[in-house]
Protein backbone atom coordinates (compact mmCIF):
# COMPACT_ATOMS: atom_id res chain seq x y z
CA UNK A 1 0.00 0.00 0.00
CA UNK A 2 2.82 2.41 0.84
CA UNK A 3 4.34 2.00 -2.63
CA UNK A 4 0.98 2.79 -4.25
CA UNK A 5 0.48 5.86 -2.10
CA UNK A 6 4.00 7.08 -2.86
CA UNK A 7 3.38 6.62 -6.58
CA UNK A 8 -0.03 8.34 -6.46
CA UNK A 9 1.38 11.33 -4.59
CA UNK A 10 4.28 11.69 -7.02
CA UNK A 11 1.99 11.31 -10.04
CA UNK A 12 -0.33 13.96 -8.57
CA UNK A 13 2.23 16.50 -7.42
CA UNK A 14 5.08 16.09 -9.93
CA UNK A 15 4.01 13.88 -12.84
CA UNK A 16 6.87 15.14 -14.99
CA UNK A 17 9.42 13.38 -12.77
CA UNK A 18 7.79 9.93 -12.67
CA UNK A 19 10.26 7.44 -14.16
CA UNK A 20 10.75 3.74 -14.68
CA UNK A 21 12.31 3.64 -11.20
CA UNK A 22 8.89 4.52 -9.74
CA UNK A 23 7.31 1.70 -11.71
CA UNK A 24 10.04 -0.69 -10.57
CA UNK A 25 9.13 0.17 -6.96
CA UNK A 26 5.58 -0.98 -7.69
CA UNK A 27 6.80 -4.14 -9.38
CA UNK A 28 8.99 -4.83 -6.33
CA UNK A 29 5.83 -5.17 -4.24
CA UNK A 30 4.41 -7.59 -6.81
CA UNK A 31 2.17 -5.22 -8.73
CA UNK A 32 1.97 -6.36 -12.34
CA UNK A 33 1.77 -4.05 -15.34
CA UNK A 34 -2.04 -4.23 -15.37
CA UNK A 35 -2.12 -3.14 -11.73
CA UNK A 36 0.27 -0.29 -12.47
CA UNK A 37 -1.91 0.90 -15.36
CA UNK A 38 -4.99 0.68 -13.12
CA UNK A 39 -3.25 2.70 -10.38
CA UNK A 40 -2.17 5.29 -12.95
CA UNK A 41 -5.64 5.61 -14.46
CA UNK A 42 -7.44 5.86 -11.12
CA UNK A 43 -5.00 8.46 -9.81
CA UNK A 44 -5.14 10.43 -13.05
CA UNK A 45 -8.93 10.32 -13.21
CA UNK A 46 -9.34 11.66 -9.67
CA UNK A 47 -6.80 14.40 -10.40
CA UNK A 48 -8.67 15.31 -13.58
CA UNK A 49 -12.08 15.44 -11.91
CA UNK A 50 -10.80 17.39 -8.91
CA UNK A 51 -9.21 19.99 -11.17
CA UNK A 52 -12.47 20.42 -13.07
CA UNK A 53 -14.42 20.82 -9.84
CA UNK A 54 -11.87 23.18 -8.31
CA UNK A 55 -11.48 25.17 -11.52
CA UNK A 56 -15.21 25.75 -11.79
CA UNK A 57 -15.73 26.49 -8.11
CA UNK A 58 -18.17 23.61 -7.70
CA UNK A 59 -19.25 23.12 -4.10
CA UNK A 60 -20.53 19.87 -2.63
CA UNK A 61 -24.08 19.62 -1.47
CA UNK A 62 -24.53 19.79 2.28
CA UNK A 63 -25.64 16.13 2.40
CA UNK A 64 -22.12 15.10 1.25
DODOBA-629703 format. One record per residue: chain; x negated, z negated, y negated of N, C-alpha, C in turn. Coordinates in Angstrom, 3 decimals. Layout:
<zanus>
   unit       n.c1       n.c3       n.c2      ca.c1      ca.c3      ca.c2       c.c1       c.c3       c.c2
      A          X          Z          Y          X          Z          Y          X          Z          Y
...
</zanus>
This chain:
<zanus>
   unit       n.c1       n.c3       n.c2      ca.c1      ca.c3      ca.c2       c.c1       c.c3       c.c2
      A     -0.821      0.000      1.190      0.000      0.000      0.000     -0.869      0.000     -1.261
      A     -1.948     -0.760     -1.237     -2.818     -0.835     -2.411     -3.411      0.528     -2.756
      A     -3.773      1.300     -1.748     -4.339      2.628     -1.997     -3.300      3.546     -2.637
      A     -2.058      3.450     -2.194     -0.981      4.254     -2.786     -0.728      3.861     -4.236
      A     -0.712      2.576     -4.497     -0.485      2.099     -5.863     -1.627      2.548     -6.775
      A     -2.844      2.420     -6.300     -4.000      2.857     -7.081     -3.899      4.341     -7.407
      A     -3.536      5.139     -6.413     -3.382      6.578     -6.617     -2.260      6.875     -7.613
      A     -1.121      6.215     -7.450      0.029      6.457     -8.335     -0.302      6.087     -9.783
      A     -1.003      4.992     -9.976     -1.385      4.586    -11.329     -2.336      5.606    -11.944
      A     -3.323      6.045    -11.172     -4.279      7.019    -11.693     -3.595      8.342    -11.988
      A     -2.718      8.794    -11.097     -1.990     10.037    -11.308     -1.096      9.944    -12.539
      A     -0.545      8.783    -12.800      0.326      8.573    -13.957     -0.467      8.501    -15.261
      A     -1.514      7.708    -15.256     -2.234      7.422    -16.499     -3.289      8.478    -16.847
      A     -3.977      8.988    -15.840     -5.075      9.933    -16.094     -5.100     11.014    -15.015
      A     -4.079     11.842    -14.959     -4.012     12.838    -13.878     -5.182     13.818    -13.894
      A     -5.770     14.022    -15.038     -6.869     14.989    -15.140     -8.142     14.538    -14.426
      A     -8.218     13.261    -14.058     -9.421     12.774    -13.375     -9.195     12.473    -11.892
      A     -8.031     12.810    -11.368     -7.793     12.665     -9.932     -8.641     13.709     -9.207
      A     -9.370     13.268     -8.182    -10.262     14.157     -7.438    -10.050     13.993     -5.934
      A    -10.790     14.759     -5.205    -10.755     14.680     -3.741    -11.113     13.275     -3.257
      A    -11.934     12.573     -4.009    -12.307     11.199     -3.642    -11.070     10.310     -3.589
      A    -10.139     10.522     -4.519     -8.894      9.744     -4.521     -8.061     10.062     -3.285
      A     -8.049     11.315     -2.899     -7.306     11.706     -1.697     -7.981     11.158     -0.444
      A     -9.306     11.143     -0.448    -10.036     10.567      0.686     -9.715      9.088      0.858
      A     -9.495      8.383     -0.250     -9.127      6.962     -0.168     -7.776      6.797      0.524
      A     -6.871      7.736      0.303     -5.576      7.685      0.984     -5.721      8.038      2.460
      A     -6.557      9.017      2.747     -6.800      9.384      4.144     -7.465      8.231      4.898
      A     -8.289      7.457      4.206     -8.989      6.330      4.831     -8.024      5.258      5.314
      A     -6.843      5.201      4.720     -5.828      4.236      5.168     -4.760      4.942      6.005
      A     -5.192      6.068      6.610     -4.412      6.808      7.592     -3.185      7.523      7.040
      A     -3.233      7.897      5.775     -2.173      8.729      5.221     -2.563     10.175      5.491
      A     -1.662     10.938      6.090     -1.968     12.337      6.355     -1.644     13.186      5.130
      A     -1.967     14.472      5.215     -1.767     15.339      4.054     -0.306     15.405      3.630
      A      0.614     15.379      4.572      2.044     15.374      4.225      2.393     14.112      3.441
      A      1.880     12.977      3.854      2.117     11.732      3.143      1.529     11.746      1.745
      A      0.365     12.374      1.603     -0.266     12.474      0.287      0.569     13.364     -0.630
      A      1.059     14.482     -0.103      1.912     15.358     -0.902      3.195     14.630     -1.296
      A      3.780     13.889     -0.370      4.986     13.123     -0.685      4.712     12.102     -1.793
      A      3.602     11.378     -1.683      3.250     10.378     -2.700      3.052     11.049     -4.055
      A      2.394     12.204     -4.051      2.171     12.946     -5.286      3.488     13.398     -5.896
      A      4.371     13.950     -5.094      5.636     14.460     -5.615      6.539     13.347     -6.127
      A      6.597     12.243     -5.418      7.439     11.123     -5.856      6.912     10.551     -7.168
      A      5.608     10.331     -7.231      5.003      9.810     -8.460      5.225     10.772     -9.621
      A      4.984     12.044     -9.382      5.136     13.054    -10.430      6.583     13.169    -10.891
      A      7.520     13.107     -9.960      8.928     13.210    -10.321      9.350     12.041    -11.219
      A      8.970     10.830    -10.844      9.338      9.673    -11.663      8.687      9.753    -13.045
      A      7.447     10.215    -13.103      6.797     10.398    -14.403      7.549     11.421    -15.238
      A      7.934     12.516    -14.625      8.674     13.580    -15.312     10.000     13.054    -15.865
      A     10.769     12.414    -15.025     12.081     11.913    -15.441     11.939     10.850    -16.526
      A     10.991      9.948    -16.376     10.796      8.908    -17.390     10.392      9.498    -18.731
      A      9.593     10.542    -18.728      9.207     11.170    -19.990     10.390     11.870    -20.650
      A     11.255     12.466    -19.861     12.471     13.070    -20.422     13.333     11.993    -21.060
      A     13.576     10.928    -20.330     14.420      9.839    -20.822     13.811      9.217    -22.076
      A     12.521      8.910    -22.019     11.867      8.307    -23.182     11.841      9.270    -24.370
      A     11.576     10.533    -24.103     11.478     11.521    -25.168     12.792     11.806    -25.861
      A     13.890     11.572    -25.166     15.212     11.791    -25.750     15.861     10.505    -26.239
      A     15.183      9.382    -26.034     15.725      8.107    -26.491     16.940      7.647    -25.700
      A     17.036      8.086    -24.449     18.167      7.697    -23.609     18.080      6.205    -23.304
      A     19.210      5.528    -23.431     19.255      4.101    -23.119     20.137      3.888    -21.902
      A     19.741      2.946    -21.055     20.526      2.629    -19.871     21.842      1.962    -20.251
      A     22.817      2.179    -19.410     24.084      1.468    -19.617     23.879      0.000    -19.334
      A     24.693     -0.837    -19.952     24.532     -2.279    -19.792     24.655     -2.718    -18.331
      A     25.449     -2.017    -17.539     25.642     -2.397    -16.134     24.388     -2.190    -15.309
      A     23.372     -1.472    -15.846     22.124     -1.252    -15.102     21.217     -2.409    -15.380
</zanus>
